[in-house]
Amino acid sequence: MWQQLDEWDRQCFWWLNKAGGHPGAQWWARNLSRSGDGAGYALFAFIAAGYDDRLGPQLLLMLLLAYAIELPLYWLLKTRLRRQRPCQALAGCQARVNPHDKFSLPSGHSAAAFLFATLLAWYIPALAPWGFIWAAGVAWGRVVLGVHYPGDVVAGASLGTCAALVSMSLVI
């Protein structure tokens, strides 16, 4: 079963990676991926905290709690599973960005983006569709750029969403 899932993941990777080979797609993938690097989360949270005296600080605190849950799990999974990135494992695949670390599973960018989108949806529901579209774009960009398989970004999205939900259940 795992071998079949791995084969499906590789086929999906090649399809998405090749489909994203257009220069316009590369521009979007690079910028969406870069937007998930981390500094933007803090900036948005501080702007929200200044904008709304009640919800902003709650969102900031919830983000800190959720990332405190997500990050250790992310590193534990990544260092234990040790899945090679597509650009390392597949002949003919090149990374279009320098990965932040050596291993692929789960995608940290996807985990962080979906964690953020989930909490954003809870605290500012009007932004929910945009938050999840953006998070999906970050995940798509990581595959197009050759540093993650689709399964890596699905695992990351699941990890981030679960960390957000657990943090909300602890506080709310």
Sequence and secondary structure as in RCSB ss.txt:
>XXXX:A:sequence
MWQQLDEWDRQCFWWLNKAGGHPGAQWWARNLSRSGDGAGYALFAFIAAGYDDRLGPQLLLMLLLAYAIELPLYW
LLKTRLRRQRPCQALAGCQARVNPHDKFSLPSGHSAAAFLFATLLAWYIPALAPWGFIWAAGVAWGRVVLGVHYP
GDVVAGASLGTCAALVSMSLVI
>XXXX:A:secstr
 HHHHHHHHHHHHHHHHHHTTSHHHHHHHHHHHHHTSSHHHHHHHHHHHHH TTHHHHHHHHHHHHHHHHHHHHH
HHHHHH  B HHHHSTT   SS  SSSB SS HHHHHHHHHHHHHHHH GGGHHHHHHHHHHHHHHHHHTTS  H
HHHHHHHHHHHHHHHHHHHHH 
